[in-house]
């Protein structure tokens, strides 16, 4: 968040920058947020086009925007309760609270049905009060309402909470509100408050809407430890449990956390390979271990080539990679040669920033960690082994047979839904309709008798790959229409897609369908597969 | 009182489709005693104008001065601001 930027500078910048695409959002609120919040919103993400509504006008219009942000002040929800709080008994307060939750309930249900993503700011107390001992505390009302909306987010997976309390903790309650604004135009938040609210809105929106990164590539010297191992020697590098070696150790802890979330961890370092592994194997304070590393390029070649070769080995595209280095030369090189790789430059003079920078970068955010995430790293590791075996086998078919692959295709159940939604968000190359689904949407399809959601899971001698393929099929007018068809890039060229398609055809026949057609939406990434349907006797659905 | 700086704030607040230069020209062409509503000053750009003024000159208007009518025309505006700047 840019806390020091002047408002005049914000206005100047948003006038200069125009986005190449627009994203409409509705903000439902009971206070005035224009113009300051809107301007900061555009400042942080200039593709956003905002429309404001209060609850009543929201409920009385047909609003079908993909994204809705809800920002409500508790005092506006039940003014009777707010004004008479200290007169009321505990029971009466509960009744009034009930009214608030009922009111919210009538609002939340259409919200979750009509929009893809809903972002709900949690309620906060305005800190003006001092509650004498033994009196009812208004905070309990706030807690109760927050409890209620938290329960709703469990019920509706497309509702997400934004923690307002966290924003206030960051900038301070005294800086958050602006009482003059309340009287002037019912605008309770200060300039800084609007700035922080807008920043958090954009952060959360992007975290959940933009494709997340899959792979973190790390330089070693002055990133994983302080100093240069080949020059300083393993006993002299800075990596310990005290100042300042602890900073590197804490950074490694964050990396290991990402590993457990399913992020692929790789090394790319200009170094003597032997020296690096010596640190990994023998240094007592290394938290990151050799088994966390899926692929590595430790040599004196240029780093752009090395990163490309990591991408090839793993079979993932370079735009899903993040690269960290302390050398601005290397960062500059990657930015120039592989601009799609996200780079992070670490200032080697300030290792105290490392851990927090990685923690706050939000590049690897996940809505929910599925059991497949933990498996993913194992998968890619055995993938490197598979790759080695492939090189030594001339006949691909023999190779595949030698892997003893077992494929299972099932209708989606509760356990598979999160993974299927996750896959639709992550898969780009073999994703024929390029559709992205939320968990809620997949759930809805599984409950609709006119739809089939199928998934494919596989295992071989190297390990269990989990769910690596999925499709959504609609049966309409005596036809099976493949609305979505995706195969994880980890298992390309293994014939899995044919298996899945055969299965769809078989199902269609059982249902008495006269034909099968598929939706193909061309994108930059899936164009390699534009003939897949035609090659397999499936019509393109127009 | 730096009138030019005030006008700059005003034009930043009013700027929509026109450039800063064009907006400034529009303001300068408006007689000082004519309502600024004619060049698009409304409740939202009024708030912008106030925020920009207070940021530029580092002061805070008294509550009693913070009325739309005190910033109705350029003449009013200069008069209202004269005790601060």
Interface residues (C-beta under 8 A of the other chain):
Chain A: X6 X7 X8 X11 X12 X15 X34 X35 X36 X39 X180 X183 X184 X185 X187 X191
Chain B: X9 X12 X13 X15 X43 X44 X45 X47 X48 X51 X52 X55 X56 X63 X66
